[in-house]
Amino acid sequence: MMATDKKHVVIIGGGIIGLTTAYELSKHFKVTLVEKEKEVCLGASFQNGGVINVESITPVNSYLSFSGVLKSSLISLVSSTPSNTFLRPSALLQPNFFLWVKHFFLNTSQERILYHSKGMMEMGSAIKPLVEELFQDLRLKRAEHNLHYTPGLLLSKVSDPSLTVSNKKKMFDEIFPKNYSIGADLEQIKSSSGIHGVEEYNYGCIELNNITVNTRSLGLSLKRKLLERKVEFIEGEVSQVITNEDEVQGLKLKDGGLVAGDLYVVSAGYQSSRILKNIEISIPLMPIKAYSLHLPSSRAAKNWKYAVHIDSSVAGLFTPYREGVDKHELRVTGIRDMDGDDPTLRLERVKHLTEVAERFTGDNWRQEEVRVWCGIMPVSPDDFPVIGGTRRYSNLFLNVGHGFRGTAYSLPSARLLSQLLLSRLDIEQERTRFCFNPKFADPSRFGI
């Protein structure tokens, strides 16, 4: 065992980010994880899409128009027209909202978009080996966690498919050449895909290396294995971070309890902003609410070859769940609402997503069996997580801001944080190569 035996790391947050962080750090440190809920993965990790998009290279700044969101929100408010993203006044009251907007616009140039695309590609290349390593190390059963290599398919309707492909290639080919499909090739893909109602879609992109996984079941298995490895789990909500001038000294919980360690990691999703505000650290995270519908028995899941993202009145991500030989389920996720930290499940948004689900699954959709869920994701202004140490407190580290890619980015983020922490403490005698370049995730880019 390394000399880190005596170092005690306290992690705040028991979603998939906090759990994978605990998994990596428990190899070198004594670890305590603090989670406010009675069980892990009850927030954004509970019923998310479960697609590990290895080939994702398009940061939110490349496709989200803030003016477009304002316009579509106003139209939707007046006419009840469905929209992908809805901005509510409550979002303006969030801590650091205008700081987020400032950094969002600072990262909309082509130069910045390509910079972050490169970072996404580096992180993506680390995902597959780390997933395989985790499942082998913990001896997890793949089917029970919906771990499958399931290619992704993106479908859109565009005015000029050839021009769209040309523009995409011009923008992103230097980072990673994607498999775009139009014309006869796309028609063949659609006809063999098992998907209903996509005849009019004329632009596609296949992502051959994607993975699907059930985030919630993976999180529960991680907790069981971490308990076996003597990781301590404490149920409690952090009410105060206790500090001196340059160090965190402990955490005060709402029930009056105290948790102390040598090192601290904040991995509490969108709640991280509130926790850090207490110690005068402003982190620009936008809480964005997504919805999902889970159909526990689905012929569509059996027949579909792809995890499919379809642009419609609201975009839907259709993920097949095959967690047994005869068990076929389907999950549909979508909608990105800037609704502040309000966890309310809004029925009109459920209705919009349900209409999309029914359209593309034919008569296979049975609404009475569907499990409906919404969760809040912490999205950073440049769509890249914030990972590393803070300037102000020498023993405080961050692993937050993963947005819609929490499951995908969880293992590379945790590995990088572990490598950074060991490097900061000057413990490892031989420097190992970082799993991806830490400059992309450095908290200092937001002055932290």
C-alpha positions in Angstrom: 0.0 0.0 0.0 1.2 3.5 -0.8 2.0 6.2 1.7 -1.5 7.7 1.1 -2.9 5.3 3.7 -3.1 8.1 6.2 -4.7 10.5 3.8 -8.5 10.7 4.2 -10.6 12.1 1.3 -14.2 13.2 1.8 -16.4 13.3 -1.3 -19.6 15.3 -1.5 -22.1 13.7 -3.8 -23.4 10.2 -4.4 -24.3 10.3 -8.1 -22.3 8.5 -10.8 -19.6 11.2 -10.6 -19.2 10.9 -6.9 -19.2 7.1 -7.0 -16.6 6.7 -9.8 -14.5 9.3 -8.0 -14.7 7.2 -4.8 -13.8 4.1 -6.8 -10.6 5.7 -8.2 -9.6 7.4 -5.0 -10.2 4.4 -2.8 -7.2 2.7 -4.6 -4.9 5.2 -2.9 -6.8 6.8 0.0 -9.2 6.3 2.9 -12.5 7.5 1.4 -15.8 8.8 2.9 -18.7 9.7 0.7 -21.4 12.1 1.9 -24.8 11.9 0.1 -27.9 13.8 1.1 -30.4 11.2 -0.1 -31.0 7.8 1.5 -29.6 6.0 -1.5 -27.1 6.8 -4.3 -28.0 7.8 -7.8 -31.3 9.4 -7.0 -30.6 12.6 -8.8 -29.5 13.1 -12.4 -28.1 9.6 -12.4 -31.4 7.9 -11.7 -33.1 7.5 -15.1 -30.9 9.3 -17.6 -30.4 8.2 -21.2 -27.6 5.8 -20.4 -25.7 6.4 -23.7 -21.9 6.7 -23.4 -21.2 8.8 -26.5 -17.6 8.0 -27.2 -17.5 10.0 -30.4 -19.2 13.2 -29.1 -17.2 16.2 -30.3 -19.9 19.0 -30.5 -19.9 21.2 -27.4 -23.2 22.9 -26.6 -21.8 26.3 -27.8 -21.7 24.9 -31.4 -25.5 24.3 -31.6 -27.3 26.1 -28.8 -28.4 29.6 -29.7 -29.3 31.7 -26.7 -31.4 34.1 -28.8 -33.1 31.1 -30.3 -33.9 29.7 -26.9 -35.4 33.0 -25.9 -37.5 33.2 -29.1 -38.7 29.6 -28.9 -39.5 30.0 -25.2 -41.7 33.0 -25.8 -43.5 31.2 -28.7 -44.0 28.1 -26.6 -45.3 30.2 -23.7 -47.9 32.0 -25.9 -49.0 29.1 -28.1 -48.0 25.9 -26.2 -45.8 24.9 -29.2 -43.3 22.3 -28.1 -39.6 23.4 -27.9 -36.4 21.6 -27.2 -35.2 24.1 -24.6 -37.4 26.4 -22.5 -36.0 29.3 -20.4 -38.1 30.2 -17.4 -37.7 33.3 -15.3 -36.7 31.2 -12.3 -33.4 30.4 -14.1 -32.4 34.1 -13.8 -32.4 33.7 -10.0 -29.8 31.0 -10.0 -26.4 31.7 -8.4 -23.9 32.7 -11.1 -26.5 32.7 -14.0 -25.0 35.8 -15.6 -21.5 34.5 -15.0 -22.5 31.3 -16.9 -24.0 33.4 -19.8 -20.8 35.5 -20.0 -18.5 32.4 -20.3 -21.0 30.8 -22.7 -20.6 33.6 -25.1 -16.8 33.7 -24.6 -16.7 30.1 -25.9 -18.8 30.5 -29.1 -16.0 31.3 -31.5 -14.9 28.6 -33.9 -11.5 28.6 -32.3 -13.0 27.9 -28.8 -15.4 25.3 -30.2 -12.6 23.4 -31.9 -10.5 23.6 -28.8 -13.2 22.0 -26.7 -14.0 19.5 -29.4 -10.4 18.3 -29.2 -10.8 17.9 -25.4 -13.9 15.9 -25.9 -12.2 13.7 -28.3 -9.3 13.1 -25.9 -11.7 12.3 -23.1 -13.8 10.1 -25.4 -10.8 8.0 -26.3 -10.2 7.1 -22.6 -13.8 5.9 -22.0 -13.8 2.4 -23.5 -10.7 1.0 -21.8 -11.8 2.5 -18.4 -15.3 1.0 -18.7 -13.8 -2.4 -19.5 -11.3 -2.1 -16.6 -14.1 -1.2 -14.2 -16.3 -4.2 -15.1 -13.3 -6.6 -15.0 -12.0 -5.2 -11.7 -15.4 -5.3 -9.9 -16.5 -8.5 -11.8 -19.8 -6.9 -12.8 -22.2 -8.7 -15.1 -22.5 -6.8 -18.3 -26.1 -7.7 -19.3 -27.4 -6.8 -15.8 -26.1 -3.3 -16.3 -27.2 -3.0 -20.0 -23.6 -2.7 -21.0 -23.6 -3.2 -24.7 -21.7 -1.7 -27.6 -24.7 -0.1 -29.3 -24.0 2.2 -32.3 -25.6 5.6 -32.2 -27.7 7.1 -35.0 -28.5 10.8 -35.3 -31.4 11.7 -37.6 -32.4 15.2 -38.8 -34.4 16.9 -41.5 -32.4 19.6 -43.2 -33.0 21.7 -46.3 -29.7 20.7 -48.0 -28.2 17.4 -46.8 -25.1 17.7 -49.0 -24.3 21.2 -47.8 -25.0 20.1 -44.1 -22.4 17.3 -44.5 -19.9 19.6 -46.2 -20.2 22.2 -43.4 -19.9 19.6 -40.7 -16.8 18.1 -42.3 -15.3 21.5 -42.7 -15.9 22.3 -39.0 -15.0 19.1 -37.3 -13.0 16.7 -39.6 -9.7 17.9 -38.3 -10.7 16.7 -34.8 -12.5 13.5 -35.8 -14.0 12.5 -39.2 -17.6 11.4 -38.5 -19.7 8.8 -40.4 -22.3 11.0 -42.1 -25.0 9.5 -44.2 -27.4 10.9 -46.8 -29.2 9.7 -49.9 -29.4 6.0 -50.7 -27.0 5.0 -47.9 -29.3 6.7 -45.3 -32.4 5.1 -46.8 -30.8 1.6 -46.4 -29.8 2.4 -42.8 -33.3 3.6 -41.9 -35.1 0.6 -43.5 -33.0 -1.9 -41.5 -33.0 0.1 -38.3 -36.4 -1.0 -37.0 -37.5 2.6 -36.3 -41.0 3.8 -37.3 -41.8 7.1 -39.0 -38.4 8.3 -40.1 -39.1 8.3 -43.9 -38.8 12.1 -44.2 -35.4 12.3 -42.4 -32.7 13.1 -44.9 -29.5 13.6 -42.9 -27.9 11.0 -40.5 -24.7 10.3 -38.6 -23.7 6.9 -37.3 -21.5 6.7 -34.2 -20.1 3.2 -34.3 -18.3 3.1 -31.0 -21.0 4.1 -28.6 -21.8 2.2 -25.5 -25.1 1.9 -23.5 -25.2 1.3 -19.7 -27.9 1.5 -17.0 -26.4 4.3 -14.8 -28.6 3.6 -11.8 -27.8 -0.1 -11.6 -24.1 0.6 -12.2 -24.2 3.1 -9.3 -25.9 0.6 -6.9 -23.3 -2.0 -7.8 -20.5 0.5 -7.3 -21.8 1.3 -3.9 -21.9 -2.4 -2.9 -18.3 -2.9 -4.1 -17.1 0.2 -2.5 -18.5 -0.9 0.9 -16.6 -4.1 0.5 -13.5 -2.0 0.0 -14.2 -0.1 3.3 -15.4 3.2 1.7 -17.6 4.9 4.3 -21.0 6.2 3.2 -22.7 9.0 5.3 -26.3 10.1 4.7 -26.5 13.9 5.3 -26.8 17.2 3.5 -23.9 19.6 3.8 -25.0 22.9 5.3 -21.6 24.5 5.7 -18.1 24.0 4.6 -15.8 25.0 7.4 -12.5 26.7 6.4 -9.6 28.7 7.7 -7.7 31.0 5.4 -6.4 28.5 2.9 -7.8 25.0 3.8 -11.1 23.2 4.3 -11.3 21.9 7.9 -14.5 20.0 7.8 -18.2 19.8 6.7 -21.1 20.6 8.9 -24.3 18.6 8.1 -27.9 19.8 8.5 -28.5 17.3 11.3 -25.6 18.9 13.2 -23.0 16.2 12.4 -19.4 17.0 11.4 -17.3 15.2 8.8 -13.6 15.9 8.7 -10.8 14.6 6.4 -7.5 15.7 4.9 -8.8 16.3 1.4 -12.2 17.3 0.0 -13.8 16.7 -3.4 -17.1 18.4 -4.5 -19.0 16.2 -6.9 -22.6 17.2 -6.0 -24.0 18.0 -9.4 -26.0 21.2 -9.7 -26.0 21.5 -5.9 -22.2 22.2 -6.1 -22.9 25.9 -6.8 -24.7 26.3 -3.5 -22.1 24.4 -1.5 -19.2 26.4 -3.0 -21.0 29.7 -2.6 -20.8 29.2 1.1 -17.0 29.6 0.8 -17.1 32.4 -1.8 -16.3 30.3 -4.8 -18.4 31.1 -7.8 -18.7 28.3 -10.3 -20.7 28.9 -13.5 -23.0 25.9 -13.6 -26.4 26.0 -15.4 -29.0 23.6 -13.9 -30.8 22.2 -16.9 -33.7 19.8 -16.5 -34.2 16.8 -18.7 -37.0 14.3 -18.9 -37.2 10.6 -19.6 -39.8 8.0 -20.2 -39.0 4.3 -19.5 -41.1 1.5 -21.1 -40.4 -1.7 -19.2 -41.5 -4.0 -22.0 -40.8 -3.0 -25.6 -40.7 -4.9 -28.9 -39.0 -1.7 -30.3 -36.0 -2.3 -28.0 -35.7 -5.8 -29.4 -35.7 -4.7 -33.0 -33.8 -1.5 -32.9 -30.1 -1.7 -34.0 -29.2 1.8 -32.7 -29.5 4.2 -29.8 -31.2 6.8 -31.9 -31.3 10.6 -31.5 -34.2 12.0 -33.6 -34.8 15.7 -34.1 -38.5 16.3 -33.9 -40.9 18.8 -32.3 -38.7 18.0 -29.3 -35.6 15.9 -29.9 -35.7 12.4 -28.4 -32.9 10.0 -27.6 -34.2 6.4 -27.8 -32.1 3.9 -25.9 -32.8 0.1 -26.0 -32.3 -1.6 -22.7 -31.5 -5.3 -23.0 -30.7 -6.5 -19.5 -31.4 -10.2 -20.1 -32.1 -12.7 -22.9 -35.8 -12.0 -23.0 -35.9 -8.6 -21.3 -36.3 -5.7 -23.7 -37.0 -2.2 -22.5 -36.9 1.3 -24.1 -36.0 4.6 -22.6 -36.7 7.9 -24.3 -35.0 11.1 -23.0 -35.2 14.6 -24.1 -36.0 18.3 -23.4 -33.5 20.7 -22.0 -35.2 23.2 -19.8 -33.5 26.2 -18.1 -35.8 26.0 -15.1 -33.5 26.8 -12.3 -33.2 24.2 -9.5 -36.9 23.6 -9.5 -37.4 19.8 -9.5 -41.1 20.0 -10.6 -42.1 17.5 -13.2 -44.1 19.6 -15.6 -46.9 17.7 -17.3 -46.9 19.7 -20.5 -43.3 18.8 -21.1 -44.0 15.1 -20.4 -46.8 15.4 -23.0 -44.5 16.8 -25.6 -41.9 14.0 -25.1 -44.6 11.4 -25.1 -45.9 12.5 -28.4 -42.4 12.1 -29.9 -42.1 8.6 -28.3 -45.4 7.5 -29.7 -44.6 8.7 -33.1 -41.4 6.7 -33.5 -42.4 3.5 -31.7 -45.7 2.9 -33.6 -48.3 0.8 -31.7 -45.7 -0.5 -29.3 -46.0 2.5 -26.9 -48.2 1.8 -23.9 -48.3 5.0 -21.8 -49.9 3.3 -18.8 -46.7 1.3 -18.2 -44.3 4.1 -18.6 -42.1 5.4 -15.8 -41.8 9.2 -16.0 -38.8 11.1 -14.6 -37.1 14.4 -14.7 -33.6 15.3 -13.4 -31.4 18.3 -13.2 -28.0 18.3 -14.9 -25.2 20.8 -14.2 -23.9 22.2 -17.5 -20.8 24.2 -17.7 -20.5 27.2 -20.1 -18.1 25.4 -22.4 -19.8 22.0 -22.0 -16.7 20.5 -20.4 -16.4 19.4 -16.8 -14.5 21.3 -14.1 -11.8 18.9 -12.6 -8.9 19.8 -10.4 -7.8 21.7 -7.4 -8.9 25.2 -6.4 -6.6 28.2 -6.0 -8.1 29.4 -2.7 -8.1 26.2 -0.7 -5.1 23.8 -1.0 -7.0 20.7 0.0 -10.3 21.3 -2.0 -10.8 19.7 -5.4 -13.7 19.7 -7.9 -15.2 17.1 -10.2 -18.4 18.8 -11.5 -20.2 20.3 -14.5 -20.6 17.1 -16.7 -24.0 18.2 -18.0 -25.6 15.6 -20.2 -22.5 13.4 -20.4 -22.2 12.5 -16.7 -22.2 8.8 -17.3 -20.0 9.0 -20.3 -17.4 11.2 -18.7 -17.6 9.8 -15.2 -14.7 7.3 -15.4 -12.2 9.5 -17.3 -13.0 12.4 -14.9 -12.5 10.3 -11.9 -9.2 8.9 -13.2 -7.9 12.4 -14.1 -8.8 13.7 -10.6 -7.0 10.9 -9.0 -3.9 11.5 -11.1 -4.0 15.2 -10.4 -4.4 14.7 -6.7 -1.5 12.2 -6.5 0.6 14.6 -8.5 -0.4 17.6 -6.3 0.7 15.6 -3.2 3.9 14.5 -5.0 3.2 10.9 -3.9 3.9 8.9 -7.1 7.6 8.4 -7.8 7.0 8.0 -11.5 4.7 10.3 -13.3 2.0 8.5 -15.3 0.5 10.0 -18.4 -2.8 11.8 -17.7 -5.7 9.9 -19.2 -6.5 13.2 -21.1 -4.9 16.6 -21.0 -6.0 18.4 -17.8 -5.9 21.8 -19.3 -9.3 21.3 -20.9 -11.0 20.7 -17.5 -8.8 23.1 -15.4 -10.9 25.1 -12.9 -8.7 28.1 -13.5 -10.4 28.8 -16.8 -13.3 30.1 -14.7 -11.0 31.8 -12.2 -11.4 29.1 -9.6 
